[in-house]
Amino acid sequence: MNHLEETRKANLFRVIYLALCFMMLFTAYFAGQNLMTQIYKQLGYDNLGPLCFSTIFGVFALTSIFSSHYYKKISAKTGIVYGSSVYVLFIFAGTVATYCDKYKPSTSICSASSIYALNIITAGFLGVGAAFLWLCQSTYVNACALEETRGMFNGVFFSIFQISQILSGVIATVVLGTMDQFSFYVVLVIFGGIAVTMFTLMKEPVPYGEVAKVEEREETINEALVEFGRTIRENKYRFLYMAIIFTGVGTSFYASTLGTIVGTTADSVDPQVINKMTGYVFIVLALGAISAGITIGKLADKYDKVKVLIGTMIAVEIALFLTFMTSLQKSFPLATISGAFWGYVDSALNTLIVVIIGSRFNSSPQVFSAYRFLANVGATFTTICATFVPKDNPIMLIVIIAAALVTFQSLFFSQLAREGEKSNYVKLEEQKLMVELKNI
């Protein structure tokens, strides 16, 4: 076995280990996320779920402006350990809320205002941590891969990572089907604690060759802001930015709303029955996500990555239509099918965007930061809409989301057409230059 093959296998092992760590962490987080709006509504905190989502996505977006600057000052491991720790802190806030509901102690921490404040503050911390967690994850996996394995390595990561959706659905179904909500959150905190411990044992990527150490001038925060602004305005990235906002709007819709819509299909008003049904849908959603991780990475390595992205964006609209039909007909089987579609497109879009940034834009930390910023701008839009649109009228929210998706998809195609025209112009100029050189 040659050195290159040994290095590739060593780095693939590191990607798999990182994915297992993420799987443990997001088993806890997804279980809480997917049922948070529903559980808090059952506890009497009607808007707390959407408010937490809006805070997470909004702070995540703002932190992404600065994250590439501070990312240069820390190791990938430091960023990931910090980021994962605040996820557990946010889950702990849910443990406090459910503890107060179960035991009803006469303490100020259990007042409604304290529960709202604790959850929103920890959601803000999570938004900061998430910016570093996902920036470090993206650059770490791409550092482990060669150009010809970038799609496969990212696909492997997201396939293993998305097993967390299955585990979270199983936990929701089993624990909430037999135990109370406080026990559910205790289990999630345990899973999160194990994940943070695992992250502390991760190793740095093995370089494929000699890496020259480049002494970089210390960048000021003002310079970092200028660089971020320049990256956001750069024309060559704009087609991808439209796809990123499209992704944020679409995938945050199911995260904040699908559980509630599934609840409307139940014949029972028993919270345990409703939570159990929701758990089943999210298990199917996870199967869709895992299948995407397996197939999309290979497609991205084999075919034109942008064309695969276009097909996936169309699949998002199919998922939204299926959710619309679920709301209209109150059909649990349709809810299950729409869940499978949402899982597939969520994993596929995130894999493709990371692969395109790695392949087309050289794994630029600034572009990864812009990715997280814009995805969370789109997600914040969705969660704000989910907060203010009447809960008894999900169809109105679906129509708003559909209009937003069509708008950003149209802008994506417009920017892509401009990039194509520029590319054709450059090729034509190169041909003219070659002719002139031959004549000389």
Order of alpha helices (4+ residues) and beta strands (2+ residues): alpha-alpha-alpha-alpha-alpha-alpha-alpha-alpha-alpha-alpha-alpha-alpha-alpha-alpha-alpha
